[in-house]
Amino acid sequence: MAKGIESLDALAAVIPLLKSAIPTEISIALCDMEQFTAYWPSAHIDLNIKPGQRLQEGEPLMQAIRNDQALRAEVPAEYYGVAFTGTAAPVKDLSGRVIGGIAVQVRRHSELIEIADRIAGSLSSANEKIAHLAEGSGALAEGSGELLDLSKQAEKNAYEADGVVQLIKEVADQTHLLGINAAIEAAHAGERGAGFGIVASEIRKLSGQTVTSNNSIRDTLGTFKKLTAQMSGSIDRIADTGQNQAKSTEQLSDMIEEIREMAARLNEFAKQL
């Protein structure tokens, strides 16, 4: 310390006032050249120093007195149950002679640092999982889009098949008409047209079967068109949901990253306390 105090007792008289005026938790120990003369613990920092307790060799306060040099050390929580920053400095009288020493312990906000670290770690892990979820949502939206295109193409093909069905119907109608005409001609020919009449009957039977099959195909195509239309609507909704989910997870990821940065700043601030 700088020159200026009259005695250790004079310094001891003002320490309680200084301790109460400092807006952070500290404990203060005062000693002469051989032993502690006073100790003011705090609510959480109590080194159990007793007046009259002798200084130990290698103790920071002893080193500060002997070397006339201030020391500083970071003491972890495992030693006294709470982490703190400790300083030790020589005390000099008005003539500049070292007459003792003072040690100050300032509590470090290790709990705050630990909480900030945990928050940052949890947010980083959550951000990774959300990033994977966003990738999956994007893939879902892309796959749904491709499936939607295929569904619409199938629906389009089903409508194009209507032309084929119509063509089959026209052929069946013409075949039926041909069978009727053949039957009429066979009747005109009498016995000589008996064989031709059998052929005409088979043509008409084939025409009837073609009409029946064509109607069945038409009904099947109608059902298929309805199903493909419904499937297209469902896939379209799935695609929209996937896209919305991808956007939401991206926004959530940005928010978590922002909170993680705030936790990192909180960590730095806590280390400075």
N, C-alpha and C positions, 0 to 999 in steps of 0.2 A: 504494500500500500504506500501511498505518498506520505510525506511527513505531515504531522499535524495533530495527532492526538496526545493528550497529556498523560493518559494512563489507560490500562485495560479496563479499569472500573468505569472510567468516563465513557469508553466505547460501549461497555456492557449496558450502561444506563439508557443509551439511545437505540439499542438493537430492537427491543420490543416494539418501539414506535415505527422503526423502519420496516420491520417484519409485517406489521399490520397494514402499512401503507402500500406494500408491494402487491399488485393484483395477480399473484400466482402463488401456488403452494410451495413454500420453502421451509427448510430447517437450517439452523445456524449453530455452529459450535465455536467457542472461543477458548484459547489456551495461552498459557505463558510459555516459557522456554522448555518446560518439563511436563506439564500436565494440563488437562482441561480445567478451565475455571467456570465455565457456564455452558449450558446447552438448551436450545429452544426447538423442540421437535414440532412437526406439523401433524395434521390429522392422519396422513398416510405415510409420512417419512419419519421414522423414529429409529435412530441408530443405537438407542439405548446407551448413550454416553452419559456418564455420571461425573459431576464436579469432583476433582481430585484424582480422576482416572489418568494414569500416566500415558504419555505418548509412546508409541511403539516404533522400534527401528524399521525403516522402510515405509512407514506410514506417509501418505502424501503430505499431510500437514507438517510432519517432521522434516521432510525433504524441502518443503517450501521455506521453512524457517532457516534451515542450515544453508541452503543455496541462495537465499534471498531472491526467490523467484516464484511467481504465481504458477500454479498447475491446474490442469483441467482434465477430467476423465468422465467417460460415459459408463455408468454402473448398471448392468442388466438386472432384471427383476428377480432372478434366481438367488441373489445374495441377500436382499432385504425384503423381498415380496413386492417391490414396486421399483420400476426403472426410474433413474434420475441422473441428472448431470451434476457432478460434484466439482467444486473448485476449492483450492487451498491457496492462501496468500499470506505473506508475512505482514506483521503489524509493527510499525515503527513509531518511536516517540518524536518529540519535536526536534530532537537533534539528529534524527535519521537512524538511530540505533534500533535494531530489531529487538523487540521486547516480547513478542509472542506471535500468534497467528490466528487467522479466522478461516473457517471452512463453511461453505454454503452448499446446500443440496437443493436443487430445483427439480421438481418432479417432471419427468417426460411423459407426454400423453401417449404412452405405448398402446393403451387400449384403443385409442382413436386410430392410431396407425394400423393396428391389427384389423380393426373393423373395416377400414378403408381398403386394406389389402384383400380381405375376404370378399368385400363387395366387388372389387375389380376382378378377382378371380372368378366369382360366380357369374358376373356379367359377361366375361370373356367366354366362359363355357356355354352360357345361354346363347350368346351371339353365334357361336359355331353351330349349335344345333338349329338355330333359326335359319342360318345360311343354308344348311342342308335341306331344311324344310322348304325354303324358297326355291332351291334348285328342283326339288321334287314337284313343287307346285307349277313351276315353269314347264317341266317335262310333261306334267299332266295336261296343262293347257295346250301344249304343242301336240301331244298325242291325241287329245280330244279334237283338236282342229283337223288333224289328218283323218280321223275316223268320221268326222262330220262331212268332210269332202267325199269320202267313199260312200257314205250313206246317201248323200244327195245324188251322187253318180248312179247308185243303185236305183234310187227313186226315178231318176231320169230314164234309165234303161227300161224300167217297168212301164213307164208311159209310152216309150218308143215301141214296146212289145204290143201295145194296143193296135198298132198298124198291122203287125203280123197277124194278130187274131182277126182283125177285120178282113184281111186278105183271105185267111182260111175260110171265113164265113162266106165270102163271095164265091170262092171255089166250091164250097159245099152247096150253095144255092144253085150254082150253074150245073153241078153234077146231079142234083136232085131234079132239076128241070130236064136235063138230058135223059135221065132215067124215065121220067114221065113220057117224054116224046118217044123214047124207044119202046115203051110198053104200048103206046098207041099204035105205032107202026107194026109191032108184032101182032096186035089184035087184028089189024087190017090184013095181014098176010095169012091169017088162019093157021092151019097146021104147019105150013112151011115156015112160019115165024115163031114156032114154039121154042126153039133153042134160043132165038134172039130175045124172046120174052123172059127166059131164065136170066140171061145176061142183064137185061134191063132191071129185073127185080133185084139182082145183086148190086147193081149200081145205085139204086134207090136206097137199099139197105146200108151200103157204104156211106152214102150221103147223110143218112140219119145218124149213123155212128159218129161221123165227122162233126155234125152239128152238136151232138151231145158232148163230145170231147172238147169241142171249141168253147161251149158254154162253161164247162168245168174249168178250162184254162182261164177264161175271162174272170170267173169268180175267184180263182186262186190269185190272179194278177191284181184284182181289186183288193183282196185281203193284204197282199204283199205291199201294195202301194200305201195302204193305211198304216201298216206296221212300220214301213220305212219312214213315213212322214212323222209318226210318233217317235221313232228312234232318233230321227234328225233333231226333233225338238228337245228330247232328253239330252242328247250329246251337246247340243248348243248351250243348254243350261249348265251342263258340267263344265264346258269350256269357259263360260263366263265366270263360274265359281272359281275355277282354277286360276284365271287371270286376276280376279279380285283378291284371292288368297295370296297370290304372288306379290301383288302390290302391298297388301296389308303386312305381310311378313317383312318386306323390304323397309316399309316405314317403321315397323317395330324394331328392326335391326338398327336403323339409324338412331332411334331413340335410346336404345341400349348402349350404343357406342358413345352417344353424348353423355349418358349417365356414367359410363366407365371413365371417360375423360374427366368428369367432375370428381369421381372417386380418386383418381390419380392426383388431381390438384389438392384434394382434401388431405391425401397422404403427405404431400410435400408441405402443406401448411402445418399439419400436425407435427412434423419433424422439426419445424422451426419454433414451435411453442416451448 
